[in-house]
């Protein structure tokens, strides 16, 4: 039912509670999923950047982990071949393969550590960024054009049915 805004008339409007995004919301969302807090705070580009960067680093971490496990398996295979070798030529050949496997394992271990630190670094920068950003203020178009010139009163009514309790909150403006 539309209300008329005539001078001197008391108008009761329903109060709408719309929670504005806060930096705390952005912070905990970004702590769970990098970039989600930025999306929540309407910072879509930075949210996309953090999600993409973390995705790339996590995929790199998985790839490095699989390569590391493959290098461990190759080491065990070469080591087993070395232990079973009977000729001097085969022993020297497999000894070189074992040494190469150990070098590859060490290299992949360092790569895995670097990628893991990168993932943690991106996550930490993301959380700090989410804590520092401020959600946009409501636009002027969403604010009411008519403002009350007298005092504002809040009226709370309680409607109770059998086994339930319901509150209705309205705000009254006096227009002059």
MIDOSE-1310 file (N, C-alpha, C; in nm, 2 decimals, decimal comma, always signed):
residues 176
xxxx	+0,08/-0,12/+0,00/+0,00/+0,00/+0,00/+0,09/+0,12/+0,00; +0,08/+0,21/-0,10/+0,16/+0,33/-0,11/+0,13/+0,43/+0,00; +0,23/+0,50/+0,05/+0,21/+0,60/+0,15/+0,22/+0,74/+0,08; +0,14/+0,83/+0,13/+0,16/+0,97/+0,08/+0,24/+1,05/+0,18
xxxx	+0,32/+1,14/+0,12/+0,41/+1,22/+0,20/+0,36/+1,36/+0,21; +0,26/+1,39/+0,28/+0,20/+1,52/+0,29/+0,26/+1,59/+0,41; +0,28/+1,72/+0,41/+0,34/+1,79/+0,52/+0,25/+1,78/+0,64; +0,30/+1,76/+0,76/+0,23/+1,75/+0,88/+0,17/+1,62/+0,91
xxxx	+0,19/+1,52/+0,82/+0,13/+1,39/+0,84/+0,24/+1,29/+0,89; +0,20/+1,21/+0,98/+0,29/+1,10/+1,03/+0,28/+0,98/+0,94; +0,39/+0,93/+0,90/+0,39/+0,82/+0,81/+0,47/+0,71/+0,87; +0,42/+0,59/+0,87/+0,50/+0,47/+0,92/+0,55/+0,39/+0,80
xxxx	+0,68/+0,37/+0,80/+0,74/+0,30/+0,69/+0,81/+0,17/+0,75; +0,80/+0,06/+0,69/+0,87/-0,06/+0,74/+1,02/-0,04/+0,73; +1,09/-0,09/+0,84/+1,23/-0,08/+0,84/+1,29/-0,20/+0,78; +1,38/-0,18/+0,68/+1,45/-0,29/+0,62/+1,59/-0,30/+0,67
xxxx	+1,63/-0,42/+0,72/+1,76/-0,44/+0,77/+1,84/-0,50/+0,66; +1,93/-0,43/+0,60/+2,02/-0,48/+0,50/+2,16/-0,46/+0,54; +2,22/-0,57/+0,57/+2,36/-0,57/+0,63/+2,46/-0,53/+0,52; +2,53/-0,42/+0,54/+2,64/-0,38/+0,45/+2,76/-0,47/+0,47
xxxx	+2,83/-0,50/+0,37/+2,95/-0,58/+0,38/+3,05/-0,50/+0,47; +3,12/-0,57/+0,56/+3,22/-0,51/+0,64/+3,36/-0,57/+0,62; +3,46/-0,51/+0,67/+3,59/-0,56/+0,64/+3,61/-0,69/+0,72; +3,54/-0,71/+0,83/+3,55/-0,84/+0,90/+3,50/-0,95/+0,82
xxxx	+3,39/-0,93/+0,75/+3,33/-1,03/+0,66/+3,43/-1,06/+0,55; +3,49/-0,96/+0,49/+3,58/-0,98/+0,39/+3,71/-1,05/+0,44; +3,75/-1,02/+0,56/+3,86/-1,09/+0,62/+3,84/-1,24/+0,64; +3,74/-1,28/+0,70/+3,72/-1,42/+0,72/+3,69/-1,50/+0,59
xxxx	+3,62/-1,43/+0,50/+3,60/-1,50/+0,37/+3,73/-1,52/+0,30; +3,81/-1,42/+0,30/+3,94/-1,44/+0,23/+4,03/-1,53/+0,30; +4,02/-1,55/+0,43/+4,10/-1,64/+0,50/+4,06/-1,79/+0,46; +3,94/-1,81/+0,43/+3,89/-1,94/+0,39/+3,92/-1,97/+0,24
xxxx	+3,88/-1,87/+0,15/+3,90/-1,89/+0,01/+3,96/-1,76/-0,04; +4,09/-1,76/-0,08/+4,15/-1,63/-0,13/+4,07/-1,57/-0,24; +4,05/-1,44/-0,22/+3,97/-1,36/-0,32/+3,82/-1,35/-0,29; +3,77/-1,44/-0,21/+3,63/-1,43/-0,18/+3,59/-1,31/-0,10
xxxx	+3,67/-1,27/-0,01/+3,65/-1,15/+0,07/+3,64/-1,02/-0,02; +3,73/-1,02/-0,12/+3,73/-0,91/-0,21/+3,60/-0,90/-0,29; +3,56/-1,02/-0,34/+3,43/-1,03/-0,41/+3,32/-0,98/-0,32; +3,32/-1,02/-0,20/+3,21/-0,98/-0,10/+3,21/-0,83/-0,08
xxxx	+3,33/-0,77/-0,08/+3,34/-0,62/-0,06/+3,33/-0,55/-0,20; +3,28/-0,61/-0,30/+3,26/-0,55/-0,43/+3,39/-0,51/-0,50; +3,50/-0,57/-0,47/+3,63/-0,55/-0,53/+3,66/-0,67/-0,62; +3,59/-0,68/-0,73/+3,58/-0,79/-0,82/+3,72/-0,82/-0,88
xxxx	+3,79/-0,72/-0,93/+3,92/-0,74/-1,00/+4,02/-0,80/-0,91; +4,04/-0,74/-0,79/+4,14/-0,79/-0,70/+4,10/-0,93/-0,65; +3,97/-0,95/-0,63/+3,92/-1,09/-0,59/+3,95/-1,19/-0,69; +3,93/-1,16/-0,82/+3,96/-1,25/-0,93/+4,11/-1,27/-0,93
xxxx	+4,20/-1,17/-0,92/+4,34/-1,18/-0,92/+4,39/-1,28/-0,81; +4,34/-1,26/-0,69/+4,38/-1,35/-0,58/+4,34/-1,49/-0,60; +4,21/-1,51/-0,65/+4,17/-1,65/-0,68/+4,25/-1,71/-0,78; +4,28/-1,64/-0,89/+4,36/-1,69/-1,00/+4,50/-1,72/-0,96
xxxx	+4,56/-1,63/-0,88/+4,70/-1,65/-0,84/+4,71/-1,77/-0,75; +4,62/-1,78/-0,65/+4,62/-1,90/-0,56/+4,59/-2,03/-0,64; +4,50/-2,03/-0,73/+4,47/-2,15/-0,81/+4,60/-2,19/-0,89; +4,67/-2,10/-0,95/+4,79/-2,13/-1,03/+4,89/-2,19/-0,94
xxxx	+4,91/-2,13/-0,82/+5,02/-2,18/-0,73/+4,98/-2,32/-0,67; +4,85/-2,34/-0,64/+4,81/-2,47/-0,59/+4,83/-2,58/-0,70; +4,79/-2,55/-0,82/+4,81/-2,64/-0,93/+4,96/-2,67/-0,95; +5,05/-2,57/-0,94/+5,19/-2,59/-0,95/+5,24/-2,67/-0,83
xxxx	+5,19/-2,65/-0,71/+5,22/-2,73/-0,60/+5,19/-2,88/-0,62; +5,07/-2,90/-0,67/+5,03/-3,04/-0,69/+5,12/-3,11/-0,80; +5,15/-3,03/-0,91/+5,24/-3,09/-1,01/+5,38/-3,12/-0,95; +5,43/-3,03/-0,87/+5,56/-3,05/-0,81/+5,56/-3,17/-0,72
xxxx	+5,45/-3,18/-0,64/+5,44/-3,29/-0,55/+5,43/-3,43/-0,63; +5,36/-3,43/-0,74/+5,36/-3,55/-0,82/+5,49/-3,59/-0,88; +5,56/-3,49/-0,93/+5,70/-3,51/-0,98/+5,79/-3,56/-0,87; +5,78/-3,50/-0,75/+5,86/-3,54/-0,64/+5,84/-3,69/-0,60
xxxx	+5,71/-3,73/-0,60/+5,68/-3,87/-0,57/+5,73/-3,96/-0,68; +5,72/-3,91/-0,81/+5,78/-3,99/-0,92/+5,93/-4,01/-0,90; +6,00/-3,90/-0,86/+6,14/-3,91/-0,84/+6,18/-4,00/-0,73; +6,10/-4,01/-0,63/+6,13/-4,10/-0,52/+6,11/-4,25/-0,57
xxxx	+6,01/-4,27/-0,65/+5,99/-4,40/-0,70/+6,10/-4,44/-0,80; +6,15/-4,35/-0,88/+6,26/-4,38/-0,97/+6,38/-4,41/-0,89; +6,40/-4,34/-0,78/+6,52/-4,36/-0,69/+6,51/-4,51/-0,64; +6,40/-4,55/-0,59/+6,39/-4,68/-0,54/+6,41/-4,79/-0,64
xxxx	+6,36/-4,76/-0,76/+6,38/-4,86/-0,88/+6,53/-4,87/-0,91; +6,60/-4,75/-0,92/+6,74/-4,75/-0,96/+6,82/-4,81/-0,84; +6,78/-4,79/-0,72/+6,86/-4,84/-0,61/+6,84/-4,99/-0,60; +6,72/-5,04/-0,64/+6,70/-5,19/-0,64/+6,78/-5,25/-0,75
xxxx	+6,79/-5,18/-0,87/+6,87/-5,23/-0,98/+7,02/-5,23/-0,94; +7,06/-5,13/-0,87/+7,20/-5,12/-0,83/+7,24/-5,24/-0,73; +7,14/-5,27/-0,64/+7,17/-5,38/-0,55/+7,18/-5,51/-0,62; +7,11/-5,53/-0,73/+7,10/-5,66/-0,80/+7,21/-5,67/-0,91
xxxx	+7,28/-5,55/-0,94/+7,38/-5,55/-1,04/+7,49/-5,65/-1,01; +7,54/-5,72/-1,11/+7,65/-5,81/-1,09/+7,78/-5,77/-1,16; +7,77/-5,70/-1,27/+7,89/-5,66/-1,34/+7,93/-5,52/-1,30; +8,06/-5,49/-1,32/+8,12/-5,36/-1,29/+8,05/-5,25/-1,37
xxxx	+8,03/-5,28/-1,50/+7,96/-5,19/-1,59/+7,82/-5,15/-1,54; +7,74/-5,25/-1,51/+7,61/-5,23/-1,46/+7,60/-5,15/-1,33; +7,70/-5,19/-1,24/+7,71/-5,12/-1,11/+7,74/-4,97/-1,13; +7,83/-4,94/-1,22/+7,87/-4,80/-1,24/+7,75/-4,72/-1,31
xxxx	+7,69/-4,79/-1,40/+7,57/-4,73/-1,47/+7,46/-4,69/-1,37; +7,42/-4,79/-1,29/+7,31/-4,77/-1,20/+7,35/-4,68/-1,08; +7,48/-4,68/-1,05/+7,53/-4,58/-0,95/+7,51/-4,44/-0,99; +7,53/-4,41/-1,12/+7,51/-4,28/-1,18/+7,36/-4,24/-1,18
xxxx	+7,28/-4,34/-1,21/+7,13/-4,32/-1,21/+7,08/-4,29/-1,07; +7,13/-4,36/-0,97/+7,09/-4,34/-0,83/+7,14/-4,19/-0,79; +7,26/-4,15/-0,82/+7,31/-4,02/-0,79/+7,22/-3,91/-0,86; +7,18/-3,94/-0,99/+7,10/-3,84/-1,06/+6,96/-3,84/-0,99
xxxx	+6,91/-3,95/-0,95/+6,78/-3,95/-0,88/+6,78/-3,87/-0,75; +6,89/-3,89/-0,67/+6,90/-3,81/-0,55/+6,91/-3,66/-0,58; +6,98/-3,62/-0,68/+6,99/-3,48/-0,72/+6,85/-3,43/-0,76; +6,78/-3,51/-0,84/+6,64/-3,47/-0,88/+6,55/-3,45/-0,76
xxxx	+6,56/-3,55/-0,66/+6,48/-3,54/-0,54/+6,50/-3,41/-0,47; +6,63/-3,38/-0,45/+6,67/-3,26/-0,38/+6,62/-3,13/-0,45; +6,63/-3,13/-0,58/+6,58/-3,02/-0,66/+6,43/-3,00/-0,65; +6,36/-3,11/-0,66/+6,21/-3,11/-0,65/+6,16/-3,07/-0,51
xxxx	+6,24/-3,12/-0,41/+6,21/-3,08/-0,27/+6,22/-2,93/-0,25; +6,32/-2,87/-0,31/+6,34/-2,72/-0,30/+6,23/-2,65/-0,38; +6,20/-2,70/-0,49/+6,09/-2,64/-0,57/+5,96/-2,65/-0,50; +5,93/-2,76/-0,44/+5,80/-2,78/-0,37/+5,80/-2,68/-0,25
xxxx	+5,91/-2,67/-0,18/+5,91/-2,57/-0,07/+5,89/-2,43/-0,12; +5,95/-2,39/-0,23/+5,93/-2,26/-0,28/+5,79/-2,23/-0,32; +5,73/-2,33/-0,39/+5,59/-2,31/-0,43/+5,50/-2,30/-0,31; +5,52/-2,38/-0,21/+5,44/-2,38/-0,09/+5,45/-2,24/-0,02
xxxx	+5,57/-2,19/-0,01/+5,59/-2,05/+0,05/+5,52/-1,95/-0,04; +5,52/-1,97/-0,17/+5,45/-1,87/-0,26/+5,30/-1,88/-0,23; +5,24/-2,00/-0,21/+5,10/-2,01/-0,18/+5,07/-1,94/-0,05; +5,15/-1,97/+0,05/+5,12/-1,90/+0,18/+5,14/-1,75/+0,17
xxxx	+5,24/-1,71/+0,09/+5,26/-1,56/+0,08/+5,14/-1,50/+0,01; +5,09/-1,56/-0,10/+4,97/-1,50/-0,17/+4,85/-1,50/-0,07; +4,83/-1,61/+0,00/+4,72/-1,62/+0,10/+4,73/-1,51/+0,20; +4,85/-1,48/+0,26/+4,87/-1,38/+0,36/+4,85/-1,24/+0,30
xxxx	+4,90/-1,21/+0,18/+4,87/-1,08/+0,12/+4,72/-1,06/+0,10; +4,66/-1,17/+0,05/+4,52/-1,16/+0,03/+4,44/-1,13/+0,16; +4,47/-1,19/+0,27/+4,41/-1,17/+0,40/+4,43/-1,02/+0,44; +4,56/-0,98/+0,43/+4,58/-0,84/+0,47/+4,51/-0,74/+0,38
xxxx	+4,51/-0,77/+0,25/+4,43/-0,68/+0,16/+4,28/-0,68/+0,20; +4,23/-0,79/+0,23/+4,09/-0,80/+0,27/+4,06/-0,72/+0,40; +4,16/-0,72/+0,49/+4,14/-0,65/+0,61/+4,15/-0,50/+0,59; +4,22/-0,45/+0,49/+4,24/-0,31/+0,46/+4,14/-0,25/+0,37
xxxx	+4,07/-0,33/+0,29/+3,97/-0,27/+0,19/+3,85/-0,23/+0,27; +3,78/-0,14/+0,22/+3,65/-0,09/+0,27/+3,55/-0,11/+0,17; +3,43/-0,17/+0,21/+3,32/-0,19/+0,11/+3,28/-0,05/+0,06; +3,22/-0,04/-0,06/+3,17/+0,09/-0,11/+3,05/+0,14/-0,02
xxxx	+3,05/+0,27/-0,01/+2,94/+0,33/+0,06/+2,81/+0,32/-0,03; +2,69/+0,31/+0,03/+2,57/+0,31/-0,05/+2,56/+0,44/-0,13; +2,51/+0,42/-0,26/+2,51/+0,53/-0,35/+2,40/+0,63/-0,30; +2,41/+0,75/-0,35/+2,32/+0,86/-0,32/+2,18/+0,82/-0,37
xxxx	+2,17/+0,75/-0,48/+2,04/+0,71/-0,53/+1,96/+0,62/-0,44; +2,03/+0,54/-0,35/+1,97/+0,45/-0,26/+1,92/+0,52/-0,13; +1,96/+0,64/-0,11/+1,92/+0,72/+0,01/+1,79/+0,79/-0,02; +1,70/+0,80/+0,08/+1,58/+0,87/+0,05/+1,60/+1,02/+0,03
xxxx	+1,52/+1,07/-0,07/+1,53/+1,21/-0,10/+1,47/+1,30/+0,01; +1,36/+1,26/+0,06/+1,29/+1,34/+0,16/+1,34/+1,30/+0,30; +1,38/+1,39/+0,38/+1,44/+1,37/+0,51/+1,34/+1,43/+0,62; +1,32/+1,36/+0,73/+1,23/+1,42/+0,83/+1,29/+1,54/+0,90
xxxx	+1,21/+1,64/+0,93/+1,25/+1,76/+0,99/+1,23/+1,76/+1,14; +1,15/+1,67/+1,19/+1,13/+1,66/+1,33/+1,20/+1,53/+1,39; +1,17/+1,50/+1,51/+1,23/+1,38/+1,57/+1,18/+1,25/+1,51; +1,26/+1,15/+1,52/+1,23/+1,02/+1,47/+1,19/+0,93/+1,58
xxxx	+1,09/+0,85/+1,57/+1,05/+0,76/+1,68/+1,05/+0,62/+1,62; +1,09/+0,53/+1,71/+1,08/+0,39/+1,68/+0,97/+0,32/+1,76; +0,89/+0,24/+1,69/+0,78/+0,17/+1,75/+0,80/+0,02/+1,73; +0,80/-0,05/+1,84/+0,81/-0,19/+1,84/+0,68/-0,25/+1,88
xxxx	+0,63/-0,34/+1,80/+0,50/-0,41/+1,84/+0,53/-0,56/+1,85; +0,46/-0,62/+1,94/+0,49/-0,76/+1,96/+0,36/-0,84/+1,93; +0,36/-0,93/+1,84/+0,25/-1,01/+1,80/+0,28/-1,16/+1,85; +0,21/-1,21/+1,94/+0,23/-1,34/+1,99/+0,12/-1,43/+1,95
xxxx	+0,15/-1,54/+1,89/+0,05/-1,65/+1,86/+0,08/-1,77/+1,95; +0,01/-1,87/+1,94/+0,03/-1,99/+2,02/+0,17/-2,05/+1,99; +0,26/-2,04/+2,09/+0,39/-2,10/+2,08/+0,49/-2,02/+1,99; +0,46/-1,90/+1,96/+0,56/-1,82/+1,88/+0,56/-1,68/+1,93
xxxx	+0,67/-1,61/+1,90/+0,69/-1,47/+1,94/+0,74/-1,40/+1,82; +0,68/-1,29/+1,78/+0,71/-1,22/+1,66/+0,72/-1,07/+1,69; +0,83/-1,01/+1,64/+0,85/-0,87/+1,66/+0,84/-0,80/+1,53; +0,78/-0,68/+1,53/+0,77/-0,60/+1,41/+0,83/-0,46/+1,45
xxxx	+0,92/-0,41/+1,37/+0,99/-0,29/+1,41/+0,96/-0,19/+1,29; +0,91/-0,08/+1,33/+0,88/+0,03/+1,23/+0,94/+0,16/+1,27; +0,97/+0,24/+1,18/+1,02/+0,37/+1,21/+0,92/+0,48/+1,16; +0,90/+0,58/+1,25/+0,80/+0,68/+1,21/+0,87/+0,81/+1,19
xxxx	+0,83/+0,88/+1,08/+0,89/+1,01/+1,05/+0,77/+1,11/+1,06; +0,80/+1,23/+1,11/+0,71/+1,34/+1,11/+0,76/+1,44/+1,01; +0,67/+1,47/+0,91/+0,71/+1,56/+0,80/+0,65/+1,69/+0,83; +0,72/+1,80/+0,81/+0,66/+1,93/+0,82/+0,68/+2,01/+0,69
